[in-house]
Amino acid sequence: MQGKLGTVRIANEVVSIIAGMAATEIPGIAGMSGGIGGGIAQMLGRKNLSKGVKVEVGEKEAAVDLYVITYYGVRIADVAAQVQQAVKKAIEDMTGLAVVEVNVHVQGVVFSKDEVPEENEEEVSAS
């Protein structure tokens, strides 16, 4: 982004963290998956918010892919739609970038909070 005083560049990692935080705040999301390389076996907590998130950031736009784990019994389509809206709003509000797409990839389902790895327990109980 070019301003009067110079250029502002927002790193992909920053956009990834914003997206991961927004996604994990949605009820029904158990956590983020490791994504393409990590598979379902590794679920990640707030310590690794950029994991499970892939972003492409241009000068004025961003596209986001999120790899999530949901809880059993939730309406997955509704939860995914809430994630899309929350992530789009958070990125646009915090960065000024136009979010052109938010793709949610549901990588797995857990049946209870007991199945969430220990590093996610704090995150889950806060939801």
N, C-alpha and C positions, 0 to 999 in steps of 0.2 A: 504494500500500500504506500503510495507516494503522498506525502504531506508537504506543507509549506517549508518545514524544517529539514526534511529528508525522508528516508525510506524506513518503513516499519515492516519487519519480516517476522512472521509468527512460525516457529518451528513446528514440524509435524508432530513431535512429541507433546507439545503443549496442547494442540488440538485433540490428540489421542487421549490425554489425561482428562480434559474437559468432557469428552464423549463418554469415557469409561465411568467417570463420576456420575454423570447424568443418568446413564443406563442403570447403574447399580442402585440408584435411589428409587427406582420404580418397583412397587410391590409386585411380587411374582417372579422377579429376577433373583435367582439364587447366587449368581456370580458370572464372571466372564470366563470363557473357555480359552485355552491356549491358541485357538484359531487353527489356521491351516497346518502349521507344524506341530502344535501341541496336542491336538486331538481332544477328545472328551476326558481322558484320564486326568488331565491337569486342570483343575479349576483354580482361578486366581482371585485373591482378595484385593482390598484397597491398596495394599502395598505395591501392587503391580497394575495400576489402573490403565496403563497404556497397552498392556498385554490383552489380546483378544480384540484389539481395535486396529484397523488398518485405515489410514487416511491418505488422501491425495489432496494436497493444498496447493492452489495456484495463487496468483496475485490477489484475486478478489473472490474466489470460490473455493469450496471444499466439498469433497465426497467422502463418505464414511461407510466402512463395513464393520459391523459388530458381530462377535461370536459369543453367544450367551448360553447360559444354562437356566432353565426355568424350573419352578416347582410343579410337581404333579398336581393336577386338578384345576390349574388356572386356565383361562381361555387364552391360549397362546397367541392367537391373532390379535386379541385386544391388548395383551401385554406388549407385544411387538409394536403395535401402533402407538402405544403410550411412550415406548422407548424412542421411536422415531421422532415424535413430537418434542419430547424433552431434550433429546440430543440436538436437534435442529435449533431449538430455542436457545439452549445454553451456548452453543458455539456462536450463533449469530449475535447474541447479546454480549458475550465476552470478547469476541474478536472483531466483529464487524464484517466477517466473511459471509458471503451468501452460501448457504448449504444447498447444493443441488440434488443430493440424494443421500439417504441414510438406509443402508441395506442391513437387515437384521437376520443373522443366520443362527437358528436355534440348534445348538450342537448336542443338547441332551436335556434330560429331565431328572430331577432328584425327587425322592418321595417324602423326605422330611429334612428338617434342619440338621438332624444327626448325621446325614450323609455329606454335608458340606465340610470340607477340610477345615482344620482348626484355625487357620489364618483367616477364614471367612466368618467364623462364628460371631465376632464382634460386629461385622458388617451386617449380618443377617438379623441379629437381635435388635439392631438399631433401626431396621426397616419397619 
